[in-house]
Amino acid sequence: MLMTRERRPASRTLHGWAISVLQEAGAIHECEEHGWAKDRSDPHARERALEIARQEPPDGVSPEEAAAEVKGVLDSIGDTCPECSPEN
């Protein structure tokens, strides 16, 4: 749940919306050098993202669909940047 009554910016796709929810909840972050999304492996942040998806789905999307999209996006993101060398 957002701390203010503001709605998050509209995304053009459900996938983009799910990424913004995951970022807001702290479940993912960007590689500082390359911009790839990386999973933080934080179970509390994942649960926060799913809670946001269920409580505040985009217009025309059911809470179940929103949560499924968040799970799907999270499952597609690894915890390393594919462009970073192993020592980064």
C-alpha positions in Angstrom: 0.0 0.0 0.0 1.3 3.5 -0.8 1.9 5.8 2.1 0.2 8.6 0.3 -3.1 8.7 -1.6 -1.3 9.2 -4.9 -1.7 6.7 -7.6 1.5 5.4 -9.2 2.2 6.6 -12.8 0.3 4.7 -15.5 2.3 2.1 -17.4 1.6 1.2 -20.9 1.7 -2.5 -20.3 0.9 -4.8 -17.4 4.5 -6.0 -17.5 5.7 -2.4 -17.1 3.3 -1.9 -14.2 4.6 -5.1 -12.5 8.2 -3.9 -12.8 7.3 -0.6 -11.2 5.5 -2.4 -8.3 8.6 -4.6 -7.8 10.9 -1.6 -7.7 8.6 0.3 -5.4 8.5 -2.6 -3.0 12.3 -3.0 -3.1 12.1 -6.5 -4.6 14.3 -5.6 -7.6 16.8 -2.9 -8.4 18.9 -1.9 -11.4 22.5 -2.8 -12.2 24.1 0.6 -11.8 26.4 0.1 -14.7 24.1 -1.6 -17.3 20.5 -1.0 -16.1 19.4 -4.6 -16.0 16.9 -5.5 -13.3 18.2 -7.6 -10.5 16.3 -9.6 -7.9 17.2 -8.6 -4.4 16.1 -12.0 -3.0 14.2 -10.3 -0.2 11.1 -12.4 0.8 9.6 -9.4 2.7 9.9 -7.1 -0.4 8.4 -9.8 -2.6 5.4 -10.1 -0.3 5.0 -6.3 -0.2 5.0 -6.3 -4.0 2.3 -9.0 -4.1 0.3 -7.2 -1.5 0.4 -4.0 -3.6 -0.6 -6.0 -6.7 -3.6 -7.5 -4.9 -4.7 -4.3 -3.2 -4.1 -1.8 -6.1 -4.3 -3.6 -9.4 -4.4 -1.4 -12.6 -7.8 -0.5 -14.0 -9.4 -3.4 -15.7 -7.1 -6.1 -14.1 -8.2 -8.4 -11.4 -6.2 -8.7 -8.2 -5.3 -12.3 -9.1 -4.1 -11.3 -12.6 -2.0 -8.5 -11.1 -0.4 -10.8 -8.6 0.3 -13.4 -11.3 2.0 -10.8 -13.5 4.2 -9.6 -10.6 5.1 -13.3 -9.9 5.9 -13.9 -13.5 8.1 -10.8 -13.9 9.9 -11.7 -10.7 10.5 -15.2 -11.9 12.0 -13.9 -15.1 14.6 -11.7 -13.3 17.9 -13.1 -12.0 20.0 -11.9 -9.2 23.0 -11.0 -11.4 23.4 -8.7 -14.3 24.1 -10.6 -17.5 26.6 -8.0 -18.7 28.7 -7.7 -15.5 31.8 -9.8 -15.2 31.8 -12.3 -12.3 34.0 -10.2 -10.2 31.6 -7.2 -10.2 
